[in-house]
Amino acid sequence: MPATVDRPFVIHLWEDRTRGEQWIPSYDSKGLALLSDEFLRVASNNAVENGQRIFEFKAVTPGTHCLVFEKRMGWKFTAEDRRVFQIDVANLPGS
């Protein structure tokens, strides 16, 4: 995934909180910074809470950075799912 230093980028992941799912990011804070982490509920049923988890990051340094998301369940020790993103960060043009 391409990115530019000091410019935000967004990652959307589906999450079903009714089942206890929660995406947990893991990354080197020297290269990436988490700006926001929000949940957008899309289900219309009051008993169901699922939707999109929206993570906004900013690249701090140029280079290639690894961003790993693990879908955790509150009662399990291991991840239910895992997503790995390679973030290729370039300097701002003219820098």
C-alpha positions, 0 to 999 in steps of 0.5 A, a space after each residue: 500500500 503506497 503512502 506519503 510521509 505526513 499524509 494520513 491513510 485509512 484502513 477499513 476492516 469489518 468487525 462483529 462486536 456482537 461476537 466479541 471481535 476486535 481488530 488490534 493493530 501492531 506496528 513500529 511507532 517510529 515509522 507509523 502513528 495512529 491518528 484515529 480508531 473509530 467504529 461505524 455501526 452498520 446493522 439496523 437491529 438493536 441486538 446486533 453490533 457489527 460494522 466497519 472499524 476505521 483506522 487512520 494512520 500517518 506515516 512518520 518516516 519513509 521506507 517500508 513498514 509492516 502493519 499487522 492487524 489481528 482479530 481477537 475474541 475476548 475469551 481466546 488467547 490466539 487471533 481469529 484472523 490476521 491481516 498484514 499490510 506492507 506500507 511503502 512510504 515515500 517523502 513528500 514531493 520536493 523534500 
